[in-house]
Amino acid sequence: MPKVAYVAYIDESGDDGVATVRPRDPKGATEWFVLSAVVVRAEGQSEAVWVQNILRDIKLDRRGQLHFQPLDDWRKAIVCERIANLPLRCFVVMSHKLNMRGHTILVPQKSLGAGD
C-alpha cells in the first residue's frame, strides 16, 4: 500500500478570552473563536501557485498573501469558488463564547480502588 502524507495549514481567528465577551461587554474579547485547517496531500506542494493564481483572479496579484476578511464581497465570492475547485479539504471549529458564560468544566473524580 503506498504511503500518503498530508500537510495541514492551521490558523485561528478571534481570541480565547471568555471572562468578558463583546458585544455584551464593550471591552471584551471577540464573540467567536475560530480554528481552521486546510489539508492537502504533501506531494506536489502547489499551494503557493494556487494562492498566486487566486490573487491574480481578484486583481490583487501584487500582494504576497491572501487575507479573506478585508476583501470586497465580489472578491470573496471568487476566492470561495476557486478554493472549492482545488484538491484540498477544509476543517473549521467555531466556538460562540457567549454560550460558554456561566458554564463550568466538570472533571470526573478518580475513584480510589482497594489498593490505592
C-alpha positions in Angstrom: 0.0 0.0 0.0 1.5 3.4 -1.0 2.3 5.8 1.8 0.2 9.0 1.7 1.4 12.1 3.5 -0.5 15.3 4.2 0.2 18.9 5.1 -2.2 20.9 7.3 -2.2 24.7 7.3 -3.7 25.8 10.6 -4.9 29.3 11.5 -7.1 30.9 14.2 -9.3 33.9 14.3 -10.5 35.7 17.4 -9.1 35.3 20.9 -9.6 32.7 23.6 -10.8 35.1 26.4 -14.2 34.2 27.9 -14.4 36.3 31.1 -15.8 39.3 29.1 -17.1 39.0 25.6 -18.4 41.5 23.1 -21.0 42.7 22.3 -22.3 42.1 25.8 -19.1 43.6 27.3 -17.9 46.7 25.4 -14.2 46.0 26.1 -14.5 42.2 26.0 -12.9 39.6 23.8 -14.2 38.6 20.4 -17.6 36.9 20.3 -16.3 33.9 18.3 -13.1 31.9 18.4 -12.4 30.0 15.1 -9.8 27.4 14.5 -9.4 26.3 10.8 -7.2 23.8 8.9 -6.7 23.3 5.2 -5.3 19.8 4.5 -3.5 18.9 1.2 -1.5 16.0 0.0 2.2 16.5 0.7 3.1 15.6 -2.9 3.3 18.5 -5.4 3.1 21.3 -2.9 1.2 23.6 -5.3 -0.3 25.8 -2.6 1.9 28.9 -3.4 0.8 28.7 -7.0 -2.8 28.4 -6.0 -2.6 31.5 -3.9 -0.9 33.5 -6.6 -3.5 32.4 -9.2 -6.3 33.4 -6.8 -4.7 36.8 -6.1 -4.3 37.3 -9.9 -8.0 36.4 -10.4 -9.1 39.0 -7.8 -6.8 41.7 -9.2 -4.5 41.7 -6.1 -1.5 39.8 -7.6 1.0 42.3 -6.2 0.2 41.0 -2.7 2.1 38.1 -1.4 -0.6 36.8 1.0 -4.3 36.2 0.8 -6.3 37.6 3.7 -10.1 36.9 3.3 -11.6 39.2 6.0 -10.8 42.6 4.4 -11.8 41.5 0.8 -14.8 43.1 -1.0 -17.8 40.8 -1.4 -17.2 40.2 -5.1 -13.6 39.1 -4.4 -14.7 36.8 -1.5 -17.1 35.1 -4.0 -14.3 34.4 -6.4 -11.9 33.2 -3.7 -14.6 30.7 -2.4 -15.3 29.5 -6.0 -11.6 28.9 -6.7 -10.9 27.2 -3.4 -14.0 24.9 -3.9 -12.4 23.5 -7.0 -8.9 22.8 -5.5 -7.9 19.3 -4.3 -8.0 20.1 -0.6 -10.2 19.7 2.5 -11.2 22.5 4.9 -12.0 21.9 8.5 -13.4 24.5 10.9 -14.2 24.5 14.6 -16.1 27.5 15.9 -16.8 28.5 19.5 -19.6 31.0 20.2 -18.1 32.2 23.5 -21.3 33.9 24.8 -22.8 30.4 25.1 -20.0 29.4 27.5 -20.8 32.1 30.1 -21.7 30.6 33.4 -20.6 27.0 32.4 -18.1 25.2 34.5 -15.9 22.3 33.4 -16.7 19.2 35.3 -13.8 16.9 35.7 -14.7 13.4 36.9 -13.3 12.4 40.2 -10.9 9.5 40.1 -12.3 6.7 42.2 -9.9 5.0 44.6 -9.7 1.3 44.4 -9.0 -1.1 47.2 -5.2 -1.0 46.6 -5.0 2.8 46.4 
